[in-house]
Amino acid sequence: MQSARKLSNIQLELLKMFSFDLSEEQLIEIKGLLTNYFGEKITDQMDKLFEENNWGDEQIEKWSKEHMRTKYED
């Protein structure tokens, strides 16, 4: 049996904020807002990583030619 996990701070805050039912349209809109928010955070972190390592188009091209998959073993 799996033990109960503690809710994260964001889960608790969202539960407090949305203790009422939303329309399907509102729910989709809020999911979009959250997706955009976290997408921007990821983009900012990637931009920072590229800047810190002086990576550019040449590095991306190099990565595109690498074979990085590994064989899955049971």
Secondary structure, 3 states (H helix, E strand, C coil): CCCCCCCCHHHHHHHHHCCCCCCHHHHHHHHHHHHHHHHHHHHHHHHHHHHHCCCCHHHHHHHHHCCCCCCCCC
